[in-house]
Amino acid sequence: AGSGLVPAMHDIAEGGIAITVAELCIASEIGATVGFTDWVGLFAENPNRFVAAVPAEHADAIRAMAEELDVPVSELGVFGGDAIVLDNGRPESTTIPLAEATVTYRTALPRRMA
């Protein structure tokens, strides 16, 4: 903690990897591309799992720390751009403009309460 190696981290307890990445993108105003193999895994709310935004220059250090602690780690994708891209390499991959995701997210509760 406090090392600066991981500038952002979020649990996947509410909405799985897809929602977690979207929330990180909205909060940071930076898009992301995430690779996946199945939609169920993308939205699974597995306990004790996190998404960490790790700058490329710190990736090896994070992997080494995780290995030392016997914590599984895998690369999901990259942050950057102006869209949230959920890419399985097939036509049903999804691209959501970050501006649209941000407005939808931030106005969801007021829309429901109106």
C-alpha positions as CSV (number, residue, x, y, z in Angstrom):
1,A,0.0,0.0,0.0
2,G,1.2,3.5,-0.8
3,S,3.8,2.2,-3.3
4,G,2.2,4.0,-6.2
5,L,2.5,0.8,-8.3
6,V,-1.3,0.5,-8.6
7,P,-3.1,3.9,-9.1
8,A,-6.6,2.4,-9.2
9,M,-8.2,-0.8,-7.9
10,H,-11.8,-1.9,-7.6
11,D,-13.5,-5.1,-6.4
12,I,-15.8,-6.9,-8.9
13,A,-18.5,-7.7,-6.3
14,E,-21.2,-5.6,-8.1
15,G,-21.5,-6.4,-11.8
16,G,-18.3,-8.3,-12.4
17,I,-15.3,-7.3,-14.5
18,A,-17.5,-5.4,-17.0
19,I,-19.1,-3.0,-14.5
20,T,-15.9,-2.6,-12.5
21,V,-13.9,-1.6,-15.6
22,A,-16.7,0.8,-16.7
23,E,-16.7,2.4,-13.2
24,L,-12.9,2.8,-13.3
25,C,-13.1,4.3,-16.8
26,I,-15.9,6.8,-15.8
27,A,-14.0,7.8,-12.6
28,S,-10.7,8.3,-14.4
29,E,-12.2,9.7,-17.7
30,I,-10.0,7.1,-19.6
31,G,-11.4,4.4,-21.7
32,A,-10.3,0.7,-21.8
33,T,-10.3,-2.4,-23.9
34,V,-10.9,-5.7,-22.2
35,G,-10.6,-9.1,-23.8
36,F,-12.9,-11.9,-22.7
37,T,-13.9,-15.3,-23.8
38,D,-17.5,-15.5,-22.5
39,W,-20.2,-13.0,-21.4
40,V,-21.0,-14.9,-18.2
41,G,-17.4,-14.6,-17.0
42,L,-17.4,-10.9,-17.8
43,F,-20.3,-10.2,-15.5
44,A,-19.6,-12.9,-12.8
45,E,-19.5,-11.4,-9.3
46,N,-16.8,-13.7,-7.9
47,P,-15.8,-12.9,-4.3
48,N,-12.3,-11.7,-3.4
49,R,-11.4,-10.6,-6.9
50,F,-10.2,-7.1,-8.0
51,V,-9.4,-5.2,-11.1
52,A,-6.2,-3.2,-10.8
53,A,-5.0,-0.5,-13.2
54,V,-1.3,-1.1,-13.4
55,P,1.0,1.1,-15.5
56,A,3.0,-1.0,-18.0
57,E,6.2,0.0,-16.3
58,H,5.1,-1.6,-13.1
59,A,3.5,-4.8,-14.5
60,D,6.5,-7.0,-13.8
61,A,6.8,-5.8,-10.2
62,I,3.1,-6.4,-9.6
63,R,3.4,-9.9,-11.1
64,A,6.4,-10.7,-8.9
65,M,4.6,-9.5,-5.8
66,A,1.6,-11.5,-6.6
67,E,3.6,-14.6,-7.3
68,E,5.5,-14.2,-4.0
69,L,2.2,-14.0,-2.1
70,D,0.7,-16.8,-4.2
71,V,-2.0,-14.5,-5.6
72,P,-3.3,-15.4,-9.1
73,V,-3.0,-12.5,-11.5
74,S,-3.9,-12.1,-15.2
75,E,-3.9,-9.3,-17.7
76,L,-7.4,-8.3,-18.8
77,G,-6.7,-5.5,-21.2
78,V,-5.4,-1.9,-21.4
79,F,-6.7,1.5,-20.3
80,G,-6.6,4.2,-22.9
81,G,-8.8,5.9,-25.5
82,D,-12.3,7.3,-25.3
83,A,-14.4,4.2,-25.3
84,I,-15.1,1.1,-23.2
85,V,-14.5,-1.9,-25.5
86,L,-15.5,-5.4,-24.5
87,D,-13.7,-7.5,-27.1
88,N,-14.0,-11.2,-27.6
89,G,-12.7,-11.1,-31.1
90,R,-16.1,-11.7,-32.6
91,P,-18.9,-9.6,-34.1
92,E,-20.8,-9.4,-30.7
93,S,-17.9,-7.4,-29.2
94,T,-19.2,-4.1,-27.7
95,T,-17.9,-0.6,-27.9
96,I,-19.5,2.1,-25.7
97,P,-18.3,5.7,-26.1
98,L,-17.0,6.8,-22.7
99,A,-19.0,10.0,-22.8
100,E,-22.2,8.1,-23.3
101,A,-21.4,5.6,-20.5
102,T,-20.6,8.5,-18.1
103,V,-23.8,10.3,-18.7
104,T,-25.8,7.1,-18.4
105,Y,-24.1,6.1,-15.2
106,R,-24.3,9.6,-13.5
107,T,-27.9,10.2,-14.4
108,A,-29.3,6.6,-13.7
109,L,-30.6,7.4,-10.2
110,P,-32.1,10.8,-11.0
111,R,-33.9,9.3,-14.0
112,R,-35.3,6.6,-11.8
113,M,-36.5,9.0,-9.2
114,A,-38.2,11.4,-11.6
